[in-house]
Amino acid sequence: MKTIARTPLQLGNHIRETRRRLGLTQEQLAATVGLRQKTVSELESTGNARLSTVLRVLAALDQELVVSSRTKSSAREMEEIF
C-alpha cells in the first residue's frame, strides 16, 4: 500500500495504522527497535522524531521512506503543511 505523508502528523498516523495492521503493540514495536514505548507513542501522535528514529521504526514495520516530487496541491493544503 502506498501512503503519501506531507506532514509529521500524517507520517505518525501511517506508522500507527501500520503497527496496528501488523498486530503489534507500541511496547512490542519499541522493543524491536530499541526504543521506549513513550517514544513510539510520541512519534505516532505527533510525527516528531529524529529522522534516524523514524527510519528505524519504518524498517521494523517493513516500510521504507521514498522521496519524490510533490503532486500538485491546493493553496489550502499548502497552508495546512506550514
C-alpha positions, 0 to 999 in steps of 0.5 A: 500500500502506498501512503503519501505523508506531507506532514509529521502528523500524517507520517505518525498516523501511517506508522500507527495504522501500520503497527496496528495492521501488523498486530503489534503493540507500541511496547512490542514495536519499541522493543524491536527497535530499541526504543521506549514505548513513550517514544513510539507513542510520541512519534505516532501522535505527533510525527516528531522524531529524529529522522534516524528514529523514524527510519528505524521504526519504518524498517521494523514495520517493513516500510521504507521512506521514498522521496519524490516530487510533490503532486500538485496541491491546493493553496489550502493544503499548502497552508495546512503543511506550514 
